Every structure is written in C-alpha cells, then in structure tokens.
Amino acid sequence: MSEHVTNVETQPIPGQKPGTSGLRKKTPVFMQHHYLENFIQSIFDATGGAQGKTYVLGGDGRYFNDRAVQVILRMMAANGARRVIVGQGGLLSTPAASHLIRLNRADGGIILSASHNPGGPDEDFGVKFNIANGGPAPESVTEAIWRASQQITRYRILETHDVDLSSPGRRQLAQMEIDVVDPVADYAALMESLFDFNAIRAMIAGGFRLRFDAMCAVTGPYAVEILENRLGAPRGTVVNRLPLPDFGGLHPDPNPVWAKPLMDELFGANAPDFGAASDGDGDRNMILGRGIYVSPSDSLAVIAANAHLAPGYAKGLAGVARSMPTSQAVDRVAAKLGIDCYETPTGWKFFGNLMDAGRVNLCGEESFGTGSDHIREKDGLWAVLMWLNILAARRESVADILAAHWREFGRNYYSRHDFEGLETQAAETMLADLRDRLARLPGQEIEGMRIAAADDFAYRDPVDGSVTEHQGLRIRFADGARIVMRLSGTGTSGATLRLYLERFVPGPDRLAEDTQEMLAPVVRAAHALAQIEAHLGRSTPDVVT
Ligand code: G16
C-alpha cells in the first residue's frame, strides 16, 4: 500500500473542551466520524504544529485505545513529527508516560484514558495532552486547544497500514521514527532509584503480606514486575492483573466503594498487613492497612512527615502542595517541618509550575492522588512504594503509624460525599445561590459552630501569575471545621456535586472515632446552608469516600 498524506476537510464539533484532566466523553462520541481526528489536529494546531517534534503516546488499554493509537500515529506522521515513543500494545500508564516524556526530552505526549471512569463500548474514553515537563497541559494550553477545535477546517492523516506495536523495536512511518518500548522497564528503574528496594524486599521475605488490586487496568503489568518480580512478593499478590478493554466490567476507581473486595479482605479475618489499589491509568492510589483505611489526605500528611526515610527524599522536602478541597492535615506537618504548603485548585496540572520552580516536591489530592517531582503526574505505584518504604523503615503497622501521626499532629476527620447524575442546571443554580449568600455567612452560627470565613476559591499561580477563579465554595468554621462544594470536572454525563467535609480534633481525646459520626454536624450544616434537598431533591450521597 502506498503511503500518502490526505488533507481531510472537516468542521468544528461542539464540546471539545478539556475538563479537569483532558477531554472525556462517552466512547461512541469519540468514535464518531472525525471526532478523535479533530481533537488531535487541534492539539497540534494549538501548540505550534507537530513538525519535527518528538512525542510519547500510549493509553490505559480501554476499549478503542488500540484503534485510537493507530489513528494518532498516522496523524503525527502526516503532521511531520520526527519521532514517537509508544508503549508496546499501545499501553502506557499515565505516570510512565510522564516519565518517558522527561526521559526522552520529548515535546509532549498524548495519553488515552478516562482515568477512573469505566471503559467499554458504551462507557468512557478520553484524551489528555501533556507538555514537555511531563505534566498535564496547563489551562492556557487547554484553552488554546479548545479554541483551535472551534476553528478547525481540515486535519492531516497518512493513508497507510497499521503499525505493528506487538513487540519492542524501531518502526518507520513515512519520515517518522517510531520506538515501541516496554511500557514498564524505564518506570520500574525510576522507582528503584527512589526507594529502598532492599529494605522492602527484606520486609516481604520476613513474612510481611500485601495485596495489590490492579482493577483489570493498566497497573497490572507494572505491579507484577515491581512487587512480585523485583520485590519478591509471592505470585498472586497482584490481583485483577490483566488489563482488559472494559476493566472486566469493574469501575477502576480505587476507593472503598469500587474496590470493595480489597476492603473486605483487609478488614476480614487473616487480613494481609497492607493493601493498595490503583485506577484505570495508574495515577491514583488507595492505601489500606490491616483493619484500617488511610484517607488520601492522611496519606499525604503521613508521607510528608516520613518521606525522608526513602533514599530519594533523604534530603527532606522543599515544600508541599495540596488541592484546596484536600484536608488540611498536611498543612500541620509542613508547619512543623518549617516548609511552605501551597493550596491549589483541583487538578494535577496546577502543581506543575510549583514543581518546575523547585518550590514543592510532594503533592497530593483528596481524590486518591499522591506524587512527587520525580514526574509531573500523580503516581499510584509510587505512593504504594513510598508506604512500603516507610513501613520497612519504621517496622510498625499502618494502624500504629496513623495513630502516632494523629497523636503528634491532631486528626483532620475528612470525607467526600458525591451526588452523581444531577441535572446540570439545578446543580449550578444551587451553587450560584450559595455563592450569592457567602459574604453574609461569617459570624453566623450553625450546628453550634461559628462560621469564620466563606469565599469562592480563586488561585493566583505564584510562578506565572495566572489567575483561576470559581474553584469551589469554601465555608470555614472557627473550630477548624470546613465545608467545600464544587462540581466535578471529570464526568461525562450530567453533573456531580462534590461535598468535602472536614473537622479537626487536636487530641489527645477523640482521635479514634468513626469518621462519619464525627462529621455529622458538619454534614447537617452543609445541607442546611446549601439547601441541597430543596435544589436537588436528594438528601443522601451516591458515593462516600
Ligand atoms: C483528575 C485530575 C485530578 C483531580 C481529579 C478529580 O483525576 O487529574 O487532579 O483531582 O480529576 O477531579 P473532579 O473532582 O473534577 O472530578 P484523574 O485520576 O481522573 O485524572
């Protein structure tokens, strides 16, 4: 078959606006005529073209990943890209892709994933564009892509056969070099450079038992290589290890609701010492100990307090950052360490500038994301290895480490309540109504708590000065409790209200209470202040994490 470039006439398709993390739509939407092609061409058009550039390409293996990779390769070649590093079989976890961009000094990367959203012919698909630092494109770039998608008149594609991605090696597509790489090797080597694999291996050899649930998503091969092959965990430690296009019908979201079998195992008889899960594309993590769940906010705080135990962080931390809705537990650790703590909007992209500027090297979000400046994405297996390194160094259980942490710093009881599948208009009206009343709230008392401050969070990036507004409504109480409300930016249908609830207990008493019971007055205050039931017709959340 002869290869030739075709300029295909097209028209703008409405709605190609990237959200919190790339463009996410139902798979049939992405499979529509021109849909993927328009968006990919818009990425090139918005970023100065692909001519002469090097890209990383891969995805989490969900349905349509294989076809989309072939289309994108042909479009990269037609647009004049010089070289593409692509994961074998079209697979790359998001953290591995971020690492490969940095390692190869690529100009950017395209990652195919809708993260923790289910996959399959009727579920979700997504495309993320990462920039040369390895991180998600900042808002200035995603806005430019969106504008390009509204003006597009043609896309360029090479008419040719599929590229063989079944084994590592060099391929050629027109003038473009394609390096098919083992998706795991470079990433595993990076992990080995950061953590004390000998100590973890010795702990496991000494009888420490762990379980990792890959949720039939992309981390399976990574976890098998690192946990079983390199660290010596018995075969079978990693469950749901085979990546499947529909994630085996599971919802690849590592939280107590969707990873319930893992929860049951860790809370059951003869539970292992440690349990963890990751999501569709491998950037999220959930950490469990025997009989205990570590909230992502607490995980961030514990890691901040103990990171120096891992060789890659032995010099101590430069600073930490958390998304605004994440609990303030890490702030207390930062204060004690005498390092800066930044509060950013939801979305990993907001950490990139801070890391590039050397201001922070540990970041985290309540949405099961934790990571450091070793790459520019959150990193599920990194968090697991950090915990294993801390456990190996301290020789205490997860529960004991948490209890000691709370005794030292106090405990930020924390939970997120999600109300899913809402009518977008009703959800927006509810928030607009509350926003209008925010200025009058300070000084008022509700549920025996005095409101100290209330605002609509806006962020001024301290590095580039850019301002991002309307990032969530915050109501802070004099006793340290806090309510935050915002709409999710990662859904593909209707609206999801995220209600974030926090209450601080300094200790030494009441450090081991039930989280939902402790938060009950804060929940009641939130429902009353926002009039949730009146606006949404709902009084109970769909998902509680
Ligand atoms: C994405 C972003 C995260 C963000 C999360 C939640 O996660 O990468 O930074 O915290 O969405 O977003 P929202 O509350 O708007 O749904 P992922 O794992 O989906 O890429």
Residues whose N, C-alpha, C, O or C-beta is under 5 A from the ligand:
A	BS01	G16	T20 S21 S115 H116 T346 G347 W348 E365 S367 L487 S488 G489 T490
